[in-house]
């Protein structure tokens, strides 16, 4: 391990489980525990757990927190009801590019926001700059760990491991998170995820992380690394920051148009004007899913050739372990139809344009 890399509260447990560790966004993280493919299949068929403690948890409190968030993000937190409801949103810059995507939960103490690991420094700098003038307090929570348990048996296995919480966990709605014991400083369990499977994301005190890990292991939940996490999220058709979106890409061209809430004309969120202008003019690009119909594997950065319209680019690509076929997320000319070609080492290989996700609850859902 490079001395400068950060470690999560689960780090020693990764080593104990035989993980291959790699640098990721400044952290020493597990890429797999022996087989990325096996871990992918475990999550599709049973339950796997991912250490996501490198992501950033922020609590927002104060009477101005609502107004601050209505200014900060492009989705409208006034949709959040009742307490516990979660909202996916983009945080935009003044030019309408995506600084990051995030999840906001309405809580008893205010709001809890979870942002990506690799964007920690710029996100917090931006959030602190934007909070000026609002009666709100931003508190980063590095004292908390975060573990995702995903798969068709994830909730059953978690409830077997933590029977005292089982009744309330089974009552959680999809995209809802609630505190368990000691409010903001205790456990916070949400029925969210990014694999296309049912499951939970558990935020808890770092000192209690190892106990949860061992309880879940005993209940049959298998450790799963970053490699499987990427193939699972791509099958689920979910964006990865820095690949499918970034500061220079509009949410309208990154498949995030549904996260823009423009209903309240008085809500002047950061990036609203350029987004509205692009929407009125019509975006030149759009995000699509691709399924390769020839030999090869689609990879990020490959050129997409669209007859009569120009070129696009693959922003994420892989071989799908579930579909046994190469798939990709691409940004292409807005008028692109049902078929394209991809330049794979100088060869034009046909690909079909599909609506994402590719896989949901273990089944192929794209046509």
C-alpha positions in Angstrom: 0.0 0.0 0.0 1.3 3.5 -0.8 1.8 5.4 2.4 -0.3 8.4 1.2 -3.4 6.4 0.5 -6.4 6.7 2.8 -8.0 3.6 4.4 -11.5 2.9 5.5 -12.6 1.2 8.8 -12.9 -2.1 6.8 -9.3 -2.0 5.5 -7.9 -4.8 7.8 -11.0 -6.9 7.0 -10.3 -6.6 3.2 -6.8 -7.9 3.8 -8.1 -10.7 6.0 -10.6 -11.7 3.3 -7.8 -12.0 0.7 -8.6 -8.8 -1.3 -6.4 -7.5 -4.1 -6.0 -3.9 -3.1 -5.6 -1.0 -5.6 -5.5 2.8 -5.4 -8.9 4.4 -6.0 -9.6 8.1 -5.7 -6.9 8.4 -3.1 -8.0 5.3 -1.1 -6.6 1.8 -0.8 -9.6 -0.2 -1.9 -10.4 -3.9 -2.9 -10.8 -4.5 -6.6 -11.7 -8.2 -6.0 -11.3 -11.0 -3.5 -10.2 -13.6 -6.0 -12.8 -13.4 -8.9 -14.5 -10.3 -10.2 -16.9 -12.5 -12.2 -17.8 -14.7 -9.3 -18.6 -11.6 -7.1 -20.7 -10.2 -9.9 -22.7 -13.4 -10.1 -23.1 -13.6 -6.3 -24.8 -10.1 -6.3 -27.1 -11.1 -9.1 -28.1 -14.4 -7.5 -27.6 -14.0 -3.7 -26.0 -11.1 -1.7 -22.7 -9.2 -1.7 -21.3 -6.4 0.4 -19.3 -3.4 -0.8 -17.2 -1.1 1.3 -18.3 2.4 0.2 -16.9 4.2 3.2 -14.7 6.3 0.9 -17.8 8.2 -0.2 -18.5 11.4 1.6 -21.3 11.9 4.0 -22.4 15.4 4.9 -25.1 16.5 7.3 -26.9 19.8 6.8 -28.8 21.5 9.6 -30.3 24.9 10.4 -33.4 26.8 9.4 -31.8 27.8 6.1 -30.8 24.2 5.0 -33.9 23.8 2.8 -33.4 27.0 0.9 -29.7 26.2 0.6 -30.3 22.8 -1.0 -33.0 24.3 -3.3 -30.3 26.6 -4.6 -27.5 24.0 -4.6 -29.0 21.1 -6.6 -31.0 20.8 -9.8 -33.7 18.5 -8.4 -36.2 20.0 -5.8 -35.9 18.7 -2.3 -39.4 19.9 -1.6 -40.4 16.5 -3.1 -38.9 14.9 0.0 -41.7 13.7 2.2 -42.1 11.9 4.6 -39.0 12.0 6.7 -36.5 9.4 5.3 -37.3 9.9 1.6 -34.3 10.0 -0.7 -33.7 12.1 -3.8 -31.2 11.6 -6.6 -29.9 14.9 -8.0 -27.1 16.6 -9.9 -25.1 19.5 -8.4 -24.3 21.8 -11.3 -21.8 24.6 -11.9 -22.7 28.0 -13.2 -22.3 26.8 -16.8 -24.7 24.0 -16.3 -22.1 21.2 -16.2 -22.3 18.4 -13.6 -20.1 18.9 -10.6 -21.3 15.7 -9.1 -24.3 13.4 -8.7 -25.5 12.8 -5.2 -28.3 11.5 -2.9 -30.1 13.6 -0.4 -32.2 12.2 2.5 -34.7 14.2 4.6 -34.0 13.4 8.2 -35.2 14.4 11.7 -32.1 16.6 12.1 -32.1 18.2 8.7 -30.7 16.6 5.5 -28.0 13.9 4.9 -26.1 14.2 1.6 -23.9 11.4 0.1 -21.5 12.4 -2.6 -18.8 10.5 -4.6 -15.3 9.6 -3.3 -13.2 11.0 -6.1 -15.0 14.4 -6.0 -14.6 15.0 -2.3 -12.4 18.1 -2.3 -14.1 20.0 -5.1 -17.6 19.1 -3.8 -17.0 20.3 -0.3 -15.2 23.5 -1.5 -18.2 24.2 -3.8 -20.8 23.4 -1.1 -19.1 25.6 1.4 -18.8 28.4 -1.1 -22.5 28.2 -1.9 -23.7 28.0 1.7 -22.6 31.6 2.4 -25.6 33.7 3.2 -27.8 30.8 4.3 -28.6 30.0 7.9 -27.3 26.5 7.5 -24.4 24.4 8.8 -22.5 21.8 6.8 -20.9 19.0 8.8 -18.7 16.4 7.1 -19.0 13.0 8.8 -15.6 11.1 8.5 -16.5 9.4 11.8 -19.0 7.2 9.9 -18.5 4.1 7.8 -20.7 3.0 4.9 -21.4 -0.5 3.6 -23.7 -1.5 0.8 -25.4 -4.9 0.8 -26.9 -5.8 -2.6 -28.6 -8.8 -4.1 -32.0 -10.6 -4.2 -31.3 -12.1 -0.7 -29.6 -9.0 0.7 -32.4 -7.8 3.0 -33.1 -11.3 4.3 -29.4 -11.9 5.1 -29.1 -8.5 6.8 -32.1 -9.1 8.9 -30.7 -12.5 9.9 -27.5 -10.8 10.9 -29.2 -7.9 12.8 -32.6 -9.3 14.0 -33.2 -6.4 16.4 -33.5 -4.1 13.3 -35.3 -6.6 11.0 -38.9 -5.4 11.4 -38.1 -1.7 10.6 -35.7 -2.7 7.8 -38.3 -4.9 6.1 -40.7 -1.9 6.3 -38.4 0.5 4.4 -39.7 1.6 1.1 -37.5 1.7 -2.0 -35.4 5.0 -1.9 -36.1 5.6 1.8 -33.5 5.8 4.6 -34.1 6.0 8.4 -32.0 6.4 11.5 -31.6 3.4 13.9 -30.4 4.3 17.4 -28.9 7.6 18.4 -30.1 9.8 15.6 -27.5 11.4 13.4 -24.7 9.7 15.3 -26.1 6.2 15.1 -26.9 3.8 12.2 -28.7 5.1 9.1 -30.1 2.4 6.8 -31.4 3.1 3.4 -33.0 0.9 0.7 -30.9 2.3 -2.1 -28.1 1.0 -4.3 -26.6 1.1 -7.8 -26.5 -2.6 -8.9 -30.1 -3.0 -10.2 -30.8 -5.3 -7.3 -32.7 -4.8 -4.1 -30.6 -4.0 -1.0 -29.4 -1.7 1.6 -26.8 1.0 2.2 -25.8 1.2 5.9 -24.1 4.2 7.4 -22.8 3.5 10.9 -20.2 4.6 13.4 -16.7 3.6 12.2 -16.1 1.8 15.6 -19.0 -0.6 14.8 -18.1 -1.3 11.2 -16.0 -4.5 11.9 -18.8 -6.0 13.9 -21.3 -5.5 11.1 -18.9 -7.0 8.5 -18.4 -10.1 10.6 -22.1 -10.5 11.3 -22.9 -10.3 7.6 -20.1 -12.8 6.7 -21.6 -15.2 9.2 -25.0 -14.6 7.6 -23.7 -15.6 4.1 -23.0 -12.2 2.6 -19.9 -12.3 0.4 -17.3 -9.4 0.1 -17.5 -7.8 -3.3 -14.9 -5.5 -4.9 -14.8 -2.4 -7.1 -14.5 -4.5 -10.3 -17.8 -6.2 -9.8 -19.4 -2.9 -8.7 -18.5 -1.4 -12.0 -20.0 -4.2 -14.2 -23.1 -4.3 -12.0 -23.7 -0.6 -12.2 -23.2 -0.5 -15.9 -25.7 -3.4 -16.4 -28.0 -1.3 -14.3 -27.5 1.7 -16.7 -26.2 4.0 -14.0 -23.8 6.8 -14.6 -20.3 6.9 -13.1 -19.0 10.3 -12.3 -15.9 11.3 -14.4 -16.9 8.8 -17.1 -20.6 9.3 -18.1 -20.8 12.9 -16.8 -18.5 15.7 -15.6 -18.1 19.4 -15.2 -18.3 20.0 -19.0 -21.4 17.9 -19.7 -24.9 19.1 -19.3 -27.3 16.8 -17.4 -29.5 17.0 -20.6 -26.8 15.2 -22.5 -25.9 12.7 -19.7 -29.2 11.0 -19.3 -30.0 13.1 -16.3 -32.8 15.2 -17.7 -35.3 13.4 -15.4 -33.5 14.8 -12.4 -34.0 18.4 -13.4 -37.0 20.1 -11.7 -37.9 23.3 -13.5 -41.5 23.5 -12.2 -41.0 26.4 -9.8 -39.9 29.4 -11.8 -38.8 31.2 -8.6 -36.3 28.5 -7.7 -33.0 29.9 -9.0 -30.7 26.9 -8.6 -27.1 27.0 -9.8 -26.9 26.2 -13.5 -30.6 26.7 -14.2 -30.3 29.3 -16.9 -27.8 27.4 -19.2 -29.8 24.2 -18.7 -33.0 26.0 -19.7 -31.3 27.6 -22.7 -30.0 24.2 -23.9 -33.3 22.6 -23.4 -35.0 25.3 -25.4 -32.4 25.1 -28.2 -32.4 21.3 -28.2 -29.4 19.3 -27.0 -27.0 18.3 -29.8 -26.1 15.0 -28.0 -28.0 12.4 -26.0 -27.0 9.4 -23.9 -27.9 5.9 -25.1 -27.2 2.3 -24.3 -25.4 0.2 -26.9 -25.3 -3.6 -27.4 -22.5 -4.8 -29.6 -23.6 -7.1 -32.4 -20.2 -8.2 -33.6 -17.0 -9.4 -32.0 -15.0 -7.4 -29.5 -15.6 -5.5 -26.3 -16.8 -2.0 -26.0 -14.5 0.3 -24.0 -14.6 3.9 -22.7 -13.2 6.3 -25.3 -14.1 4.3 -28.4 -15.6 6.3 -31.3 -19.3 5.8 -32.2 -20.0 6.3 -35.9 -23.5 7.4 -36.8 -24.2 7.5 -40.6 -25.1 11.0 -41.8 -24.9 12.5 -38.3 -21.3 12.4 -37.2 -19.6 10.8 -34.2 -20.2 10.0 -30.6 -18.1 8.4 -27.9 -18.5 5.5 -25.5 -18.3 6.8 -21.9 -18.5 3.4 -20.2 -18.1 0.0 -21.7 -17.6 -3.6 -20.6 -18.5 -7.3 -21.3 -21.8 -8.0 -19.4 -21.4 -11.1 -17.3 -25.2 -11.4 -17.0 -26.0 -10.9 -20.7 -22.8 -12.6 -22.1 -22.6 -9.7 -24.5 -20.7 -6.4 -24.7 -22.6 -3.3 -23.6 -21.9 0.4 -23.2 -23.2 3.8 -22.3 -22.5 6.3 -25.1 -23.0 10.0 -25.9 -24.1 10.3 -29.5 -25.7 12.9 -31.9 -29.3 13.6 -30.7 -30.9 12.3 -33.9 -29.2 8.9 -33.7 -31.6 6.1 -34.5 -31.6 2.4 -33.8 -28.2 1.4 -35.0 -24.6 2.7 -35.0 -21.1 1.4 -35.6 -18.2 1.4 -33.2 -14.6 1.8 -34.2 -12.8 -1.1 -32.6 -9.2 -1.1 -33.6 -10.0 0.4 -37.0 -12.9 -2.0 -37.7 -16.5 -0.8 -38.0 -18.5 -3.1 -35.7 -22.3 -2.8 -35.6 -24.1 -2.0 -32.4 -27.8 -1.7 -31.5 -29.1 1.4 -29.6 -31.2 0.4 -26.6 -33.0 2.0 -23.7 -31.3 1.4 -20.4 -31.1 -0.3 -17.9 -29.7 -3.4 -19.5 -30.4 -5.6 -16.4 -32.9 -5.2 -13.5 -33.4 -7.7 -10.7 -31.1 -10.2 -12.4 -33.1 -10.1 -15.7 -32.5 -8.6 -19.1 -34.8 -5.7 -19.5 -33.4 -3.9 -22.6 -34.8 -4.7 -26.1 
